[in-house]
Amino acid sequence: MSRHVAGTPGSIRVQRFSRSFGGKTVLDKLDLEVEPGQFIALLGESGSGKTTLLRALAGLDPQPGASGRIAVEGNVSVLFQDARLLPWLSVIDNLTLGLEARVAAPAARQLLQEVGLGEQQQAWPATLSGGQKQRAALARSLLRDPHVLLADEPFGALDALTRMRMHGLLFRLIERVRPTVILVTHDVDEALLLADRILVLKAGRIADDHAVPLPHPRRADHPGFMSLRQGLLHSLGVETAA
Amino acid sequence: MPSQARLDLPRQEPEAFAASDLAHVQSGPRTRRLMAARLPQRALLLGPALLLLVWEAASRLGWLSPDTLSAPSQALLTGYRMLADGSLLPHLLASAARAYSGLLLGLVAGVALALVAGLTRSGEALIDGLVQVKRAIPTLALIPLAIVWLGIGEEMKVFLIAISVFVPIYINTHAALRGIDIGHVELAQTLHLSRREFIAKVALPGALPGFFVGLRLAVSLCWTALVVLELVNTQTGIGYLMNRARDWGQTDVIVVGILIYAWLGLLSDAVVRAIEARVLRYRRTA
């Protein structure tokens, strides 16, 4: 792993970061360096601290009980598991929330076209399907041209078919802007389809760091895919017969 | 015998007892319904209609003397007569003026204080305890003080209505502001909203449903408070009419007054609900 100059937009550096909740240590002197533009998938069992790490990176964890250093450079966008659209704002107003609406509107309309919500710009979020809401949330996070995109199981609540479409969409959209992505997931296949690098979190530390040198677009029947999958499942403590 | 009954619940039978229960369900004539099905709105009129019917019958059969309670038909007739000869309208307008000016004042005060207490820590420290104390004191217990301060005129009545409707508006709006969806707060943080944007786009719209709950309570409360207050030194108003009718033993006029209060309460509630449905239309899923 090459060293980069600290402060480059899109870079992330975590040094000896610990976080405990009421005496229970969730993250334990964790170290992590991410180069700008890398797509990282963060795997781990439930309770391994994935979401805690992501929330700390997003600056959503101002509580005491944390120590160490975290530096996330550049604009940060967060994609939550639930779409978190404000129900009283139309889809387009949700996208431009916090931005100068007049200035941001053309780009927002363009993005909504690209995620297939061109017709739903003025719709209330309650009228959208789960997949549509998450596409709107994706458009909202990318409208800000983030250097870093933090995503906490954004496709976890979607059905399998919708999820596959979302993978393709996400990949297409970030190809242009090339933000650093940290995707929290517990889906090994999702991680293998999308990420350049897969981290396995265990007992509050990064237990494994796998590079994924497969070319895009990836398919699950690629010969390299299966062996990587085996390695990851082994890291996660899942033994498979195959 | 009908072999199928509607089951409104999602059927998620654990595998463990699926086998034995399946046999039971198939052989049994019908599945059990755990919740009563929803009634159409009109069906709710059944109870009141039945009551009116029994009441009318009891009056006609002479079981209920007009001195105790006049028949509903007689009350309707009296109400119509009073409306036609113009003796009802001035009283109705006088009552409405008191009720709604009190409501307006209480509304403004309740919302303003709820915003201060809901959005600032010092505001909450100053205001919330006081309101909780006020809440524990019945409005009627304040009548003597209000008379000392404001006299026995209109100001006293409007003031007392205002402070009684203020409570539910404050409580519900404040609770809604305090109970804001933490997910929305986090979203606002990650989008770097300014405090002004956060209040205008996130906190206030999020508190609107709570505000409407308070408003619906307040519109019925302003009429309730009025009845008692119109017994104090008034020459106008529905309460005054009813009070005078009591002195003269006119139970039909008393019933007219009761019906007017019921009708006004229902009407006010319907108006607020219509406004609420319009303002919160984003909740509809289709």
Interface residues (C-beta under 8 A of the other chain):
Chain A: A58 G59 L60 V76 S77 V78 F80 D82 R84 L86 P87 W88 L89 L97 G98 W124 P125 A126 T127 R144
Chain B: G183 H184 E186 L187 A188 Q189 T190 L191 H192 L193 E197 K201 V202 P205 G206 L208 L280 R281 Y282 R283 R284 T285 A286
